[in-house]
Amino acid sequence: MPVIDPGVASVVSAAFAALAMIIVAIIEHNNSKDRKRAQERAERREKESRLSMGLMSATCELSVVTAVAMREGHTNGTLEPALEKAREAQANYSEFLRDEAAHAVAKI
């Protein structure tokens, strides 16, 4: 049975330990990047949800105000603020879409 020099065994053992630590560091680095990308995607989805809900709310409000105006045959001052809210919500959502498109193009 061959005898392994204790000094060589110590160097080999240290090399394996160092290699294992390097592999763990690489895996942790990749996981960290994945978590960061996932967090950024979650933040963009949250922003899109808020903007979408604002757009739906403005649309609903404008629909109700329009229906009331049609039923009563005149507006009672609520149509212009509802129109402005809908325009603002639409502009905010359009800006978000442009930002997302620019983000997607920048990734290519």
CNS distance restraints for C-alpha pairs under 8 A (distance, minus, plus):
assign (resid   4 and name CA) (resid   8 and name CA) 7.06 0.50 0.50
assign (resid   4 and name CA) (resid   9 and name CA) 6.56 0.50 0.50
assign (resid   5 and name CA) (resid   9 and name CA) 6.23 0.50 0.50
assign (resid   6 and name CA) (resid  10 and name CA) 6.03 0.50 0.50
assign (resid   7 and name CA) (resid  11 and name CA) 6.31 0.50 0.50
assign (resid   8 and name CA) (resid  12 and name CA) 6.08 0.50 0.50
assign (resid   9 and name CA) (resid  13 and name CA) 5.96 0.50 0.50
assign (resid  10 and name CA) (resid  14 and name CA) 6.09 0.50 0.50
assign (resid  11 and name CA) (resid  15 and name CA) 6.06 0.50 0.50
assign (resid  12 and name CA) (resid  16 and name CA) 6.23 0.50 0.50
assign (resid  13 and name CA) (resid  17 and name CA) 6.24 0.50 0.50
assign (resid  14 and name CA) (resid  18 and name CA) 6.06 0.50 0.50
assign (resid  15 and name CA) (resid  19 and name CA) 6.05 0.50 0.50
assign (resid  16 and name CA) (resid  20 and name CA) 6.11 0.50 0.50
assign (resid  17 and name CA) (resid  21 and name CA) 6.22 0.50 0.50
assign (resid  18 and name CA) (resid  22 and name CA) 6.18 0.50 0.50
assign (resid  19 and name CA) (resid  23 and name CA) 6.22 0.50 0.50
assign (resid  20 and name CA) (resid  24 and name CA) 6.18 0.50 0.50
assign (resid  21 and name CA) (resid  25 and name CA) 6.09 0.50 0.50
assign (resid  22 and name CA) (resid  26 and name CA) 6.20 0.50 0.50
assign (resid  23 and name CA) (resid  27 and name CA) 6.20 0.50 0.50
assign (resid  24 and name CA) (resid  28 and name CA) 6.06 0.50 0.50
assign (resid  25 and name CA) (resid  29 and name CA) 6.05 0.50 0.50
assign (resid  26 and name CA) (resid  30 and name CA) 6.26 0.50 0.50
assign (resid  27 and name CA) (resid  31 and name CA) 6.13 0.50 0.50
assign (resid  28 and name CA) (resid  32 and name CA) 6.00 0.50 0.50
assign (resid  29 and name CA) (resid  33 and name CA) 6.34 0.50 0.50
assign (resid  30 and name CA) (resid  34 and name CA) 6.22 0.50 0.50
assign (resid  31 and name CA) (resid  35 and name CA) 6.10 0.50 0.50
assign (resid  32 and name CA) (resid  36 and name CA) 6.19 0.50 0.50
assign (resid  33 and name CA) (resid  37 and name CA) 6.22 0.50 0.50
assign (resid  34 and name CA) (resid  38 and name CA) 6.08 0.50 0.50
assign (resid  35 and name CA) (resid  39 and name CA) 6.07 0.50 0.50
assign (resid  36 and name CA) (resid  40 and name CA) 6.22 0.50 0.50
assign (resid  37 and name CA) (resid  41 and name CA) 6.17 0.50 0.50
assign (resid  38 and name CA) (resid  42 and name CA) 6.13 0.50 0.50
assign (resid  39 and name CA) (resid  43 and name CA) 6.20 0.50 0.50
assign (resid  40 and name CA) (resid  44 and name CA) 6.27 0.50 0.50
assign (resid  41 and name CA) (resid  45 and name CA) 6.12 0.50 0.50
assign (resid  42 and name CA) (resid  46 and name CA) 6.08 0.50 0.50
assign (resid  43 and name CA) (resid  47 and name CA) 6.22 0.50 0.50
assign (resid  44 and name CA) (resid  48 and name CA) 6.13 0.50 0.50
assign (resid  45 and name CA) (resid  49 and name CA) 6.09 0.50 0.50
assign (resid  46 and name CA) (resid  50 and name CA) 6.26 0.50 0.50
assign (resid  47 and name CA) (resid  51 and name CA) 6.18 0.50 0.50
assign (resid  48 and name CA) (resid  52 and name CA) 5.91 0.50 0.50
assign (resid  48 and name CA) (resid  93 and name CA) 7.75 0.50 0.50
assign (resid  48 and name CA) (resid  96 and name CA) 7.43 0.50 0.50
assign (resid  49 and name CA) (resid  53 and name CA) 6.05 0.50 0.50
assign (resid  50 and name CA) (resid  54 and name CA) 6.21 0.50 0.50
assign (resid  51 and name CA) (resid  55 and name CA) 6.14 0.50 0.50
assign (resid  51 and name CA) (resid  89 and name CA) 7.14 0.50 0.50
assign (resid  51 and name CA) (resid  92 and name CA) 7.08 0.50 0.50
assign (resid  51 and name CA) (resid  93 and name CA) 5.85 0.50 0.50
assign (resid  52 and name CA) (resid  56 and name CA) 6.17 0.50 0.50
assign (resid  52 and name CA) (resid  93 and name CA) 7.11 0.50 0.50
assign (resid  53 and name CA) (resid  57 and name CA) 6.02 0.50 0.50
assign (resid  54 and name CA) (resid  58 and name CA) 6.10 0.50 0.50
assign (resid  54 and name CA) (resid  89 and name CA) 6.15 0.50 0.50
assign (resid  55 and name CA) (resid  59 and name CA) 6.10 0.50 0.50
assign (resid  55 and name CA) (resid  86 and name CA) 6.70 0.50 0.50
assign (resid  55 and name CA) (resid  89 and name CA) 5.08 0.50 0.50
assign (resid  55 and name CA) (resid  90 and name CA) 6.28 0.50 0.50
assign (resid  55 and name CA) (resid  93 and name CA) 7.50 0.50 0.50
assign (resid  56 and name CA) (resid  60 and name CA) 6.04 0.50 0.50
assign (resid  57 and name CA) (resid  61 and name CA) 6.10 0.50 0.50
assign (resid  58 and name CA) (resid  62 and name CA) 6.06 0.50 0.50
assign (resid  58 and name CA) (resid  82 and name CA) 6.80 0.50 0.50
assign (resid  58 and name CA) (resid  85 and name CA) 5.88 0.50 0.50
assign (resid  58 and name CA) (resid  86 and name CA) 4.81 0.50 0.50
assign (resid  58 and name CA) (resid  89 and name CA) 6.89 0.50 0.50
assign (resid  59 and name CA) (resid  63 and name CA) 6.10 0.50 0.50
assign (resid  59 and name CA) (resid  86 and name CA) 6.08 0.50 0.50
assign (resid  60 and name CA) (resid  64 and name CA) 6.22 0.50 0.50
assign (resid  61 and name CA) (resid  65 and name CA) 6.16 0.50 0.50
assign (resid  61 and name CA) (resid  82 and name CA) 6.34 0.50 0.50
assign (resid  62 and name CA) (resid  66 and name CA) 5.97 0.50 0.50
assign (resid  62 and name CA) (resid  79 and name CA) 7.06 0.50 0.50
assign (resid  62 and name CA) (resid  82 and name CA) 5.15 0.50 0.50
assign (resid  62 and name CA) (resid  83 and name CA) 6.36 0.50 0.50
assign (resid  62 and name CA) (resid  86 and name CA) 7.12 0.50 0.50
assign (resid  63 and name CA) (resid  67 and name CA) 6.05 0.50 0.50
assign (resid  64 and name CA) (resid  68 and name CA) 6.15 0.50 0.50
assign (resid  65 and name CA) (resid  69 and name CA) 6.10 0.50 0.50
assign (resid  65 and name CA) (resid  78 and name CA) 6.57 0.50 0.50
assign (resid  65 and name CA) (resid  79 and name CA) 5.94 0.50 0.50
assign (resid  65 and name CA) (resid  82 and name CA) 7.34 0.50 0.50
assign (resid  66 and name CA) (resid  70 and name CA) 6.11 0.50 0.50
assign (resid  66 and name CA) (resid  79 and name CA) 6.90 0.50 0.50
assign (resid  67 and name CA) (resid  71 and name CA) 6.08 0.50 0.50
assign (resid  68 and name CA) (resid  72 and name CA) 6.05 0.50 0.50
assign (resid  68 and name CA) (resid  75 and name CA) 7.86 0.50 0.50
assign (resid  69 and name CA) (resid  73 and name CA) 5.61 0.50 0.50
assign (resid  69 and name CA) (resid  74 and name CA) 5.04 0.50 0.50
assign (resid  69 and name CA) (resid  75 and name CA) 4.83 0.50 0.50
assign (resid  69 and name CA) (resid  76 and name CA) 7.31 0.50 0.50
assign (resid  70 and name CA) (resid  74 and name CA) 6.70 0.50 0.50
assign (resid  75 and name CA) (resid  79 and name CA) 6.40 0.50 0.50
assign (resid  77 and name CA) (resid  81 and name CA) 7.76 0.50 0.50
assign (resid  78 and name CA) (resid  82 and name CA) 6.27 0.50 0.50
assign (resid  79 and name CA) (resid  83 and name CA) 6.06 0.50 0.50
assign (resid  80 and name CA) (resid  84 and name CA) 6.10 0.50 0.50
assign (resid  81 and name CA) (resid  85 and name CA) 6.10 0.50 0.50
assign (resid  82 and name CA) (resid  86 and name CA) 6.17 0.50 0.50
assign (resid  83 and name CA) (resid  87 and name CA) 6.15 0.50 0.50
assign (resid  84 and name CA) (resid  88 and name CA) 6.06 0.50 0.50
assign (resid  85 and name CA) (resid  89 and name CA) 6.09 0.50 0.50
assign (resid  86 and name CA) (resid  90 and name CA) 6.05 0.50 0.50
assign (resid  87 and name CA) (resid  91 and name CA) 6.07 0.50 0.50
assign (resid  88 and name CA) (resid  92 and name CA) 6.12 0.50 0.50
assign (resid  89 and name CA) (resid  93 and name CA) 6.17 0.50 0.50
assign (resid  90 and name CA) (resid  94 and name CA) 6.06 0.50 0.50
assign (resid  91 and name CA) (resid  95 and name CA) 6.10 0.50 0.50
assign (resid  92 and name CA) (resid  96 and name CA) 6.26 0.50 0.50
assign (resid  93 and name CA) (resid  97 and name CA) 6.25 0.50 0.50
assign (resid  94 and name CA) (resid  98 and name CA) 6.24 0.50 0.50
assign (resid  95 and name CA) (resid  99 and name CA) 6.19 0.50 0.50
assign (resid  96 and name CA) (resid 100 and name CA) 6.15 0.50 0.50
assign (resid  97 and name CA) (resid 101 and name CA) 6.11 0.50 0.50
assign (resid  98 and name CA) (resid 102 and name CA) 6.13 0.50 0.50
assign (resid  99 and name CA) (resid 103 and name CA) 6.08 0.50 0.50
assign (resid 100 and name CA) (resid 104 and name CA) 6.11 0.50 0.50
assign (resid 101 and name CA) (resid 105 and name CA) 6.17 0.50 0.50
assign (resid 102 and name CA) (resid 106 and name CA) 6.03 0.50 0.50
assign (resid 103 and name CA) (resid 107 and name CA) 6.40 0.50 0.50
assign (resid 104 and name CA) (resid 108 and name CA) 6.92 0.50 0.50
